[in-house]
């Protein structure tokens, strides 16, 4: 009878040690010390093997990413290693994405909220074009739900045209067959257009033709967990700029200290490192300008609400550990023992973490930012915020609460709806509309 209690105590102690061990390992990686990092890896491996909890699983993924980070400067060595993720079959990726949509309380909440926000903008329109830019995150459940909503629309359903962007042609074929069958059962006039590709590789100079959008259609756009991929830039420029600002702040501190030495009665008030107003990546500017030309009624986006886009590795690491610890914990609360949850952690979230911690420059796609940062990007590109309606927020909250998890919380922000696990913000949902002018944004491109 005493054995479980002893096991619990060991687990609690290990959990207390595991976090500091990860941070210690990160410091050794930054130093480039192979010997110290090796000792840290041994410690993490021992602590993470006691039980199969969410923090232990996350720690193993982070340790793997740190090992990759450590050998990156040794280009020949790094290139010689086989990365298993490069050999994942499409069927495995499809299954992991399907599992994430099934078990995540957040994704279905996002879809419900996005759908309601779009429906409200086209209540009386006869021809509606929905553009799904969620790419790898897209799920047919979202569109089955909206077909049903349009079917019951007062005044009758519109002619509905759906464009879906995705890199997997077989996935698109299966989705088309499913949705066309559903539309036929509901007796809806429905057209499905598929675009094979990724958001960041689309030709923004010819977006109307690529997305099959006709003049006269009421256009609404859904984009879940993809917009951050348009933030990829050369990180060395950002690092140099940050270093310059830090140097300026240090010089200011030295001058103030010198003045204080001459005048002891004066109060020291060291200036903080300036916070730069970063230039908006040119890819995002090009995209938003192209979207403005389509004159959509609304753009509704869901994003990871996190600070994972710092050019400084130390900052990225700290935020990544905190964010994914909460996310892993929430998925564990949904279904602790399921193989589906394990596949999501390993195939989807593990690859996100690796991209954040190992990759730099244009190869780092997972550049998650806070809703407040997205608000600044949009404003500078003359894209206006559209408040989510009471009904859209209500439907989203009801969906989140339906999972019965006390720590799953929603929080209304002036710019949108935040989905949280406890006090940790995980996802944001927000709506936008291009400014009435179709002029190109001025002086915003990086």
HELIX and SHEET records of a PDB file:
HELIX    1   1 UNK A    2  UNK A   31  1                                  30    
HELIX    2   2 UNK A   34  UNK A   48  1                                  15    
HELIX    3   3 UNK A   54  UNK A   71  1                                  18    
HELIX    4   4 UNK A   75  UNK A   80  1                                   6    
HELIX    5   5 UNK A   84  UNK A   87  5                                   4    
HELIX    6   6 UNK A   90  UNK A  103  1                                  14    
HELIX    7   7 UNK A  105  UNK A  121  1                                  17    
HELIX    8   8 UNK A  135  UNK A  137  5                                   3    
HELIX    9   9 UNK A  140  UNK A  151  1                                  12    
HELIX   10  10 UNK A  169  UNK A  185  1                                  17    
HELIX   11  11 UNK A  199  UNK A  201  5                                   3    
HELIX   12  12 UNK A  204  UNK A  206  5                                   3    
HELIX   13  13 UNK A  207  UNK A  210  1                                   4    
HELIX   14  14 UNK A  227  UNK A  231  5                                   5    
HELIX   15  15 UNK A  235  UNK A  262  1                                  28    
HELIX   16  16 UNK A  282  UNK A  294  1                                  13    
HELIX   17  17 UNK A  313  UNK A  334  1                                  22    
HELIX   18  18 UNK A  339  UNK A  343  1                                   5    
HELIX   19  19 UNK A  344  UNK A  349  3                                   6    
HELIX   20  20 UNK A  350  UNK A  358  1                                   9    
HELIX   21  21 UNK A  361  UNK A  363  5                                   3    
HELIX   22  22 UNK A  371  UNK A  380  1                                  10    
HELIX   23  23 UNK A  390  UNK A  401  1                                  12    
SHEET    1   A 7 UNK A 190  UNK A 196  0                                        
SHEET    2   A 7 UNK A 159  UNK A 166  1                                        
SHEET    3   A 7 UNK A 127  UNK A 132  1                                        
SHEET    4   A 7 UNK A 218  UNK A 224  1                                        
SHEET    5   A 7 UNK A 298  UNK A 304  1                                        
SHEET    6   A 7 UNK A 424  UNK A 434 -1                                        
SHEET    7   A 7 UNK A 383  UNK A 386 -1                                        
SHEET    1   B 8 UNK A 190  UNK A 196  0                                        
SHEET    2   B 8 UNK A 159  UNK A 166  1                                        
SHEET    3   B 8 UNK A 127  UNK A 132  1                                        
SHEET    4   B 8 UNK A 218  UNK A 224  1                                        
SHEET    5   B 8 UNK A 298  UNK A 304  1                                        
SHEET    6   B 8 UNK A 424  UNK A 434 -1                                        
SHEET    7   B 8 UNK A 416  UNK A 421 -1                                        
SHEET    8   B 8 UNK A 408  UNK A 413 -1                                        
END                                                                             
